[in-house]
Amino acid sequence: MRQALRVLIAALACVPWLSQAQSDQPAAKPDESTLSLNLAPITITDHFQFSNAPTTLQLAIRSLGREIDQKHAEEALRTPLEPLWQASFWRYIPIGGKSALGEPSGVVPSEYVVKQGDPFFVPGYLRFENLQLDRELAISEKRALILFAR
């Protein structure tokens, strides 16, 4: 019932527009004199010149061309073996050791070199010494509970 009432109200609201759309009179063409612009009050005070500056599209194309040339120049300077030497697997090969001063030399996956995301890095709380200390602490806590519970 409500839907039928809504449709009826919508149809009644559209009646004025529908009546104008269904007129039998052909549309009258507007007079050309009302459409044209009155040119009498317009005066040209300056001469027009085209700008010699490059357009935005030309500037963008030049910029892209420069970037491409720069990348080609950088690639020409690289050796073909450089990607091999830059590969990530070199970090996991134990090369080098300690220098005479005791500092790490070379790329060594040791306690001196800790990197984020290293799959071979073991956090301190998981090392054997710390796990052993945690176990001894748990045993001593149990002994203390037994001792003080009596």
C-alpha positions as CSV (number, residue, x, y, z in Angstrom):
1,M,0.0,0.0,0.0
2,R,2.8,2.4,0.9
3,Q,4.6,1.7,-2.3
4,A,1.5,2.5,-4.4
5,L,1.0,5.7,-2.5
6,R,4.7,6.7,-3.1
7,V,4.3,6.0,-6.9
8,L,1.1,8.1,-7.0
9,I,2.8,11.1,-5.2
10,A,5.8,10.9,-7.5
11,A,3.6,10.9,-10.6
12,L,1.6,13.9,-9.3
13,A,4.9,15.8,-8.5
14,C,6.1,15.3,-12.1
15,V,2.8,16.5,-13.8
16,P,4.0,20.1,-14.4
17,W,7.1,18.9,-16.2
18,L,5.3,16.3,-18.2
19,S,2.7,18.8,-19.4
20,Q,5.4,21.1,-20.7
21,A,7.2,18.3,-22.4
22,Q,4.1,17.1,-24.3
23,S,3.2,20.5,-25.9
24,D,2.1,20.4,-29.6
25,Q,3.8,23.6,-30.5
26,P,7.2,23.2,-32.1
27,A,10.1,24.8,-30.3
28,A,10.6,28.4,-31.4
29,K,14.1,29.1,-32.7
30,P,15.7,32.1,-30.9
31,D,16.5,35.2,-32.9
32,E,20.1,35.4,-34.0
33,S,20.4,39.0,-32.9
34,T,19.8,37.9,-29.3
35,L,22.5,35.3,-29.5
36,S,25.3,37.4,-31.0
37,L,27.6,39.4,-28.9
38,N,27.5,43.2,-29.2
39,L,31.0,44.0,-30.4
40,A,30.8,47.8,-30.3
41,P,32.0,48.4,-26.7
42,I,35.0,45.9,-27.0
43,T,38.3,47.5,-28.0
44,I,41.6,45.8,-28.4
45,T,44.4,47.6,-26.7
46,D,47.4,45.4,-27.2
47,H,48.8,43.1,-29.9
48,F,48.9,39.4,-29.3
49,Q,52.0,37.3,-29.4
50,F,52.6,33.6,-29.0
51,S,54.8,32.6,-26.2
52,N,58.1,31.2,-27.2
53,A,58.4,29.2,-23.9
54,P,58.0,25.4,-24.3
55,T,54.7,23.9,-23.3
56,T,54.2,21.7,-20.2
57,L,54.1,18.6,-22.4
58,Q,57.4,19.5,-24.0
59,L,59.0,20.2,-20.6
60,A,57.8,16.8,-19.3
61,I,59.2,15.0,-22.4
62,R,62.5,16.7,-22.0
63,S,62.7,15.8,-18.3
64,L,61.9,12.1,-19.1
65,G,64.5,12.1,-21.8
66,R,67.1,13.5,-19.3
67,E,66.2,10.8,-16.8
68,I,66.5,8.0,-19.4
69,D,69.9,9.4,-20.5
70,Q,71.1,9.6,-16.9
71,K,70.1,5.9,-16.3
72,H,71.8,4.8,-19.4
73,A,75.0,6.6,-18.4
74,E,74.9,5.0,-14.9
75,E,74.3,1.6,-16.4
76,A,77.3,2.1,-18.8
77,L,79.6,2.8,-15.8
78,R,78.6,-0.4,-14.0
79,T,80.4,-3.6,-14.7
80,P,78.4,-6.7,-15.7
81,L,79.5,-8.5,-12.5
82,E,78.3,-5.8,-10.1
83,P,74.9,-7.4,-9.5
84,L,76.7,-10.6,-8.5
85,W,78.8,-8.8,-6.0
86,Q,75.8,-6.9,-4.6
87,A,73.7,-10.1,-4.1
88,S,72.4,-10.7,-0.6
89,F,73.8,-14.3,-0.2
90,W,77.3,-12.8,0.4
91,R,76.2,-11.7,3.8
92,Y,75.9,-15.3,5.0
93,I,79.3,-16.6,3.9
94,P,81.8,-16.3,6.8
95,I,84.6,-14.3,5.1
96,G,87.2,-12.5,7.1
97,G,87.6,-12.5,10.9
98,K,89.1,-10.1,13.4
99,S,91.7,-7.6,12.6
100,A,94.8,-7.0,14.6
101,L,92.9,-4.4,16.7
102,G,90.2,-6.9,17.6
103,E,87.6,-5.3,15.4
104,P,85.6,-7.4,12.9
105,S,86.9,-7.2,9.3
106,G,85.0,-8.3,6.2
107,V,81.4,-9.5,6.2
108,V,81.0,-11.9,9.1
109,P,77.6,-13.0,10.5
110,S,78.8,-12.8,14.1
111,E,77.8,-11.1,17.3
112,Y,79.5,-7.9,16.0
113,V,77.3,-7.6,12.9
114,V,73.6,-7.8,13.7
115,K,71.2,-6.9,11.0
116,Q,67.4,-6.6,11.0
117,G,65.8,-9.6,9.3
118,D,68.8,-11.8,9.5
119,P,67.5,-15.4,9.7
120,F,70.6,-16.6,11.5
121,F,70.4,-14.0,14.3
122,V,69.5,-15.5,17.6
123,P,68.1,-13.1,20.2
124,G,69.8,-13.0,23.6
125,Y,66.9,-14.6,25.5
126,L,67.1,-17.7,23.3
127,R,70.8,-18.3,23.8
128,F,71.9,-21.4,25.7
129,E,73.4,-19.6,28.6
130,N,70.2,-17.5,29.2
131,L,68.0,-20.6,28.8
132,Q,70.1,-22.4,31.4
133,L,69.8,-19.5,33.8
134,D,66.0,-19.4,33.4
135,R,65.8,-23.1,34.2
136,E,68.0,-22.8,37.3
137,L,65.8,-19.8,38.4
138,A,62.7,-21.9,38.0
139,I,64.2,-24.8,40.1
140,S,65.2,-22.4,42.8
141,E,61.7,-20.8,42.9
142,K,60.2,-24.3,43.3
143,R,62.7,-25.1,46.2
144,A,61.8,-21.8,47.9
145,L,58.1,-22.6,47.7
146,I,58.7,-26.1,49.2
147,L,60.9,-24.6,51.9
148,F,58.6,-21.8,53.0
149,A,55.3,-23.7,52.5
150,R,56.1,-26.0,55.6
